[in-house]
Each structure stands twice: as C-alpha cells, then as structure tokens.
Amino acid sequence: MGAQSHTASLEEANAARLPIGWRDNCSALLIPLNKCRHQTLYAPWKCEDERCQYDDFIRRQRELSKKKLEEASE
C-alpha cells in the first residue's frame, strides 16, 4: 500500500467549514463524504471513503513497525 495524500487545500477546507482537527491526510475525502452523509441522513452503506483514516493509521503503524525492526537489527 503506497502512501497517498488526500489533503484538501486551505481554501477547500475553509469553504467546506471543516474543523481544524479533521484537516488531515483524508480531508479531501471528508468534504464529499460529509455532503453524502448530510444528503442520506448518515446512512453508512450509501457513502464511500469511510475507511481513509483507518487505512492511513494502518499504513503509519506498518511504517513504525518496519522502522523498529530495522533499528533492532542494527
């Protein structure tokens, strides 16, 4: 899994009124997700891109584990 960035620009985040705490690597996906959630009354089976933050967390954990193994082998 490659590192992907889905970061919205400052103008896009401001226009979508994203809270500062949600302006992470998945912020560009959060804008259409929030629109979908609003239109479908938060029906989770109707909106996509719900897993971006989880996938990002797993990617960072794998990188950390790999780094720790490399440091331990040195």
Phi and psi in radians as a Rosetta constraint file:
Dihedral C 1 N 2 CA 2 C 2 CIRCULARHARMONIC -1.419 0.35
Dihedral N 2 CA 2 C 2 N 3 CIRCULARHARMONIC 2.773 0.35
Dihedral C 2 N 3 CA 3 C 3 CIRCULARHARMONIC -1.307 0.35
Dihedral N 3 CA 3 C 3 N 4 CIRCULARHARMONIC 2.119 0.35
Dihedral C 3 N 4 CA 4 C 4 CIRCULARHARMONIC -2.066 0.35
Dihedral N 4 CA 4 C 4 N 5 CIRCULARHARMONIC 2.463 0.35
Dihedral C 4 N 5 CA 5 C 5 CIRCULARHARMONIC -2.007 0.35
Dihedral N 5 CA 5 C 5 N 6 CIRCULARHARMONIC 2.210 0.35
Dihedral C 5 N 6 CA 6 C 6 CIRCULARHARMONIC -2.095 0.35
Dihedral N 6 CA 6 C 6 N 7 CIRCULARHARMONIC 0.853 0.35
Dihedral C 6 N 7 CA 7 C 7 CIRCULARHARMONIC -1.536 0.35
Dihedral N 7 CA 7 C 7 N 8 CIRCULARHARMONIC 2.250 0.35
Dihedral C 7 N 8 CA 8 C 8 CIRCULARHARMONIC -1.383 0.35
Dihedral N 8 CA 8 C 8 N 9 CIRCULARHARMONIC 2.643 0.35
Dihedral C 8 N 9 CA 9 C 9 CIRCULARHARMONIC -1.235 0.35
Dihedral N 9 CA 9 C 9 N 10 CIRCULARHARMONIC 2.882 0.35
Dihedral C 9 N 10 CA 10 C 10 CIRCULARHARMONIC -1.048 0.35
Dihedral N 10 CA 10 C 10 N 11 CIRCULARHARMONIC -0.700 0.35
Dihedral C 10 N 11 CA 11 C 11 CIRCULARHARMONIC -1.137 0.35
Dihedral N 11 CA 11 C 11 N 12 CIRCULARHARMONIC -0.747 0.35
Dihedral C 11 N 12 CA 12 C 12 CIRCULARHARMONIC -1.119 0.35
Dihedral N 12 CA 12 C 12 N 13 CIRCULARHARMONIC -0.752 0.35
Dihedral C 12 N 13 CA 13 C 13 CIRCULARHARMONIC -1.134 0.35
Dihedral N 13 CA 13 C 13 N 14 CIRCULARHARMONIC -0.714 0.35
Dihedral C 13 N 14 CA 14 C 14 CIRCULARHARMONIC -1.160 0.35
Dihedral N 14 CA 14 C 14 N 15 CIRCULARHARMONIC -0.733 0.35
Dihedral C 14 N 15 CA 15 C 15 CIRCULARHARMONIC -1.118 0.35
Dihedral N 15 CA 15 C 15 N 16 CIRCULARHARMONIC -0.607 0.35
Dihedral C 15 N 16 CA 16 C 16 CIRCULARHARMONIC -1.497 0.35
Dihedral N 16 CA 16 C 16 N 17 CIRCULARHARMONIC -0.040 0.35
Dihedral C 16 N 17 CA 17 C 17 CIRCULARHARMONIC 0.989 0.35
Dihedral N 17 CA 17 C 17 N 18 CIRCULARHARMONIC 0.766 0.35
Dihedral C 17 N 18 CA 18 C 18 CIRCULARHARMONIC -1.302 0.35
Dihedral N 18 CA 18 C 18 N 19 CIRCULARHARMONIC 2.321 0.35
Dihedral C 18 N 19 CA 19 C 19 CIRCULARHARMONIC -1.105 0.35
Dihedral N 19 CA 19 C 19 N 20 CIRCULARHARMONIC 2.607 0.35
Dihedral C 19 N 20 CA 20 C 20 CIRCULARHARMONIC -1.008 0.35
Dihedral N 20 CA 20 C 20 N 21 CIRCULARHARMONIC -0.644 0.35
Dihedral C 20 N 21 CA 21 C 21 CIRCULARHARMONIC -1.119 0.35
Dihedral N 21 CA 21 C 21 N 22 CIRCULARHARMONIC -0.302 0.35
Dihedral C 21 N 22 CA 22 C 22 CIRCULARHARMONIC -1.792 0.35
Dihedral N 22 CA 22 C 22 N 23 CIRCULARHARMONIC 0.112 0.35
Dihedral C 22 N 23 CA 23 C 23 CIRCULARHARMONIC -1.589 0.35
Dihedral N 23 CA 23 C 23 N 24 CIRCULARHARMONIC 1.277 0.35
Dihedral C 23 N 24 CA 24 C 24 CIRCULARHARMONIC -2.049 0.35
Dihedral N 24 CA 24 C 24 N 25 CIRCULARHARMONIC -2.747 0.35
Dihedral C 24 N 25 CA 25 C 25 CIRCULARHARMONIC -1.148 0.35
Dihedral N 25 CA 25 C 25 N 26 CIRCULARHARMONIC -0.217 0.35
Dihedral C 25 N 26 CA 26 C 26 CIRCULARHARMONIC -1.891 0.35
Dihedral N 26 CA 26 C 26 N 27 CIRCULARHARMONIC 0.201 0.35
Dihedral C 26 N 27 CA 27 C 27 CIRCULARHARMONIC -1.116 0.35
Dihedral N 27 CA 27 C 27 N 28 CIRCULARHARMONIC -0.582 0.35
Dihedral C 27 N 28 CA 28 C 28 CIRCULARHARMONIC -1.190 0.35
Dihedral N 28 CA 28 C 28 N 29 CIRCULARHARMONIC -0.477 0.35
Dihedral C 28 N 29 CA 29 C 29 CIRCULARHARMONIC -1.437 0.35
Dihedral N 29 CA 29 C 29 N 30 CIRCULARHARMONIC -0.423 0.35
Dihedral C 29 N 30 CA 30 C 30 CIRCULARHARMONIC -1.224 0.35
Dihedral N 30 CA 30 C 30 N 31 CIRCULARHARMONIC -0.556 0.35
Dihedral C 30 N 31 CA 31 C 31 CIRCULARHARMONIC -1.076 0.35
Dihedral N 31 CA 31 C 31 N 32 CIRCULARHARMONIC -0.971 0.35
Dihedral C 31 N 32 CA 32 C 32 CIRCULARHARMONIC -1.188 0.35
Dihedral N 32 CA 32 C 32 N 33 CIRCULARHARMONIC -0.517 0.35
Dihedral C 32 N 33 CA 33 C 33 CIRCULARHARMONIC -1.112 0.35
Dihedral N 33 CA 33 C 33 N 34 CIRCULARHARMONIC -0.760 0.35
Dihedral C 33 N 34 CA 34 C 34 CIRCULARHARMONIC -1.128 0.35
Dihedral N 34 CA 34 C 34 N 35 CIRCULARHARMONIC -0.649 0.35
Dihedral C 34 N 35 CA 35 C 35 CIRCULARHARMONIC -1.101 0.35
Dihedral N 35 CA 35 C 35 N 36 CIRCULARHARMONIC -0.777 0.35
Dihedral C 35 N 36 CA 36 C 36 CIRCULARHARMONIC -1.107 0.35
Dihedral N 36 CA 36 C 36 N 37 CIRCULARHARMONIC -0.771 0.35
Dihedral C 36 N 37 CA 37 C 37 CIRCULARHARMONIC -1.033 0.35
Dihedral N 37 CA 37 C 37 N 38 CIRCULARHARMONIC -0.736 0.35
Dihedral C 37 N 38 CA 38 C 38 CIRCULARHARMONIC -1.146 0.35
Dihedral N 38 CA 38 C 38 N 39 CIRCULARHARMONIC -0.732 0.35
Dihedral C 38 N 39 CA 39 C 39 CIRCULARHARMONIC -1.250 0.35
Dihedral N 39 CA 39 C 39 N 40 CIRCULARHARMONIC -0.514 0.35
Dihedral C 39 N 40 CA 40 C 40 CIRCULARHARMONIC -1.891 0.35
Dihedral N 40 CA 40 C 40 N 41 CIRCULARHARMONIC 0.231 0.35
Dihedral C 40 N 41 CA 41 C 41 CIRCULARHARMONIC 0.954 0.35
Dihedral N 41 CA 41 C 41 N 42 CIRCULARHARMONIC 0.765 0.35
Dihedral C 41 N 42 CA 42 C 42 CIRCULARHARMONIC 1.086 0.35
Dihedral N 42 CA 42 C 42 N 43 CIRCULARHARMONIC 0.547 0.35
Dihedral C 42 N 43 CA 43 C 43 CIRCULARHARMONIC -1.284 0.35
Dihedral N 43 CA 43 C 43 N 44 CIRCULARHARMONIC 1.908 0.35
Dihedral C 43 N 44 CA 44 C 44 CIRCULARHARMONIC -1.146 0.35
Dihedral N 44 CA 44 C 44 N 45 CIRCULARHARMONIC -0.407 0.35
Dihedral C 44 N 45 CA 45 C 45 CIRCULARHARMONIC -1.418 0.35
Dihedral N 45 CA 45 C 45 N 46 CIRCULARHARMONIC -0.119 0.35
Dihedral C 45 N 46 CA 46 C 46 CIRCULARHARMONIC -1.748 0.35
Dihedral N 46 CA 46 C 46 N 47 CIRCULARHARMONIC -0.286 0.35
Dihedral C 46 N 47 CA 47 C 47 CIRCULARHARMONIC -1.959 0.35
Dihedral N 47 CA 47 C 47 N 48 CIRCULARHARMONIC 2.527 0.35
Dihedral C 47 N 48 CA 48 C 48 CIRCULARHARMONIC -1.807 0.35
Dihedral N 48 CA 48 C 48 N 49 CIRCULARHARMONIC -3.128 0.35
Dihedral C 48 N 49 CA 49 C 49 CIRCULARHARMONIC 1.146 0.35
Dihedral N 49 CA 49 C 49 N 50 CIRCULARHARMONIC 0.453 0.35
Dihedral C 49 N 50 CA 50 C 50 CIRCULARHARMONIC -1.347 0.35
Dihedral N 50 CA 50 C 50 N 51 CIRCULARHARMONIC -0.310 0.35
Dihedral C 50 N 51 CA 51 C 51 CIRCULARHARMONIC -1.739 0.35
Dihedral N 51 CA 51 C 51 N 52 CIRCULARHARMONIC 0.094 0.35
Dihedral C 51 N 52 CA 52 C 52 CIRCULARHARMONIC -1.014 0.35
Dihedral N 52 CA 52 C 52 N 53 CIRCULARHARMONIC -0.850 0.35
Dihedral C 52 N 53 CA 53 C 53 CIRCULARHARMONIC -1.153 0.35
Dihedral N 53 CA 53 C 53 N 54 CIRCULARHARMONIC -0.650 0.35
Dihedral C 53 N 54 CA 54 C 54 CIRCULARHARMONIC -1.128 0.35
Dihedral N 54 CA 54 C 54 N 55 CIRCULARHARMONIC -0.802 0.35
Dihedral C 54 N 55 CA 55 C 55 CIRCULARHARMONIC -1.078 0.35
Dihedral N 55 CA 55 C 55 N 56 CIRCULARHARMONIC -0.693 0.35
Dihedral C 55 N 56 CA 56 C 56 CIRCULARHARMONIC -1.112 0.35
Dihedral N 56 CA 56 C 56 N 57 CIRCULARHARMONIC -0.732 0.35
Dihedral C 56 N 57 CA 57 C 57 CIRCULARHARMONIC -1.073 0.35
Dihedral N 57 CA 57 C 57 N 58 CIRCULARHARMONIC -0.812 0.35
Dihedral C 57 N 58 CA 58 C 58 CIRCULARHARMONIC -1.082 0.35
Dihedral N 58 CA 58 C 58 N 59 CIRCULARHARMONIC -0.733 0.35
Dihedral C 58 N 59 CA 59 C 59 CIRCULARHARMONIC -1.055 0.35
Dihedral N 59 CA 59 C 59 N 60 CIRCULARHARMONIC -0.791 0.35
Dihedral C 59 N 60 CA 60 C 60 CIRCULARHARMONIC -1.156 0.35
Dihedral N 60 CA 60 C 60 N 61 CIRCULARHARMONIC -0.637 0.35
Dihedral C 60 N 61 CA 61 C 61 CIRCULARHARMONIC -1.139 0.35
Dihedral N 61 CA 61 C 61 N 62 CIRCULARHARMONIC -0.704 0.35
Dihedral C 61 N 62 CA 62 C 62 CIRCULARHARMONIC -1.132 0.35
Dihedral N 62 CA 62 C 62 N 63 CIRCULARHARMONIC -0.730 0.35
Dihedral C 62 N 63 CA 63 C 63 CIRCULARHARMONIC -1.084 0.35
Dihedral N 63 CA 63 C 63 N 64 CIRCULARHARMONIC -0.726 0.35
Dihedral C 63 N 64 CA 64 C 64 CIRCULARHARMONIC -1.137 0.35
Dihedral N 64 CA 64 C 64 N 65 CIRCULARHARMONIC -0.758 0.35
Dihedral C 64 N 65 CA 65 C 65 CIRCULARHARMONIC -1.084 0.35
Dihedral N 65 CA 65 C 65 N 66 CIRCULARHARMONIC -0.745 0.35
Dihedral C 65 N 66 CA 66 C 66 CIRCULARHARMONIC -1.098 0.35
Dihedral N 66 CA 66 C 66 N 67 CIRCULARHARMONIC -0.743 0.35
Dihedral C 66 N 67 CA 67 C 67 CIRCULARHARMONIC -1.115 0.35
Dihedral N 67 CA 67 C 67 N 68 CIRCULARHARMONIC -0.732 0.35
Dihedral C 67 N 68 CA 68 C 68 CIRCULARHARMONIC -1.125 0.35
Dihedral N 68 CA 68 C 68 N 69 CIRCULARHARMONIC -0.703 0.35
Dihedral C 68 N 69 CA 69 C 69 CIRCULARHARMONIC -1.118 0.35
Dihedral N 69 CA 69 C 69 N 70 CIRCULARHARMONIC -0.711 0.35
Dihedral C 69 N 70 CA 70 C 70 CIRCULARHARMONIC -1.127 0.35
Dihedral N 70 CA 70 C 70 N 71 CIRCULARHARMONIC -0.722 0.35
Dihedral C 70 N 71 CA 71 C 71 CIRCULARHARMONIC -1.177 0.35
Dihedral N 71 CA 71 C 71 N 72 CIRCULARHARMONIC -0.627 0.35
Dihedral C 71 N 72 CA 72 C 72 CIRCULARHARMONIC -1.227 0.35
Dihedral N 72 CA 72 C 72 N 73 CIRCULARHARMONIC -0.528 0.35
Dihedral C 72 N 73 CA 73 C 73 CIRCULARHARMONIC -1.443 0.35
Dihedral N 73 CA 73 C 73 N 74 CIRCULARHARMONIC -0.197 0.35
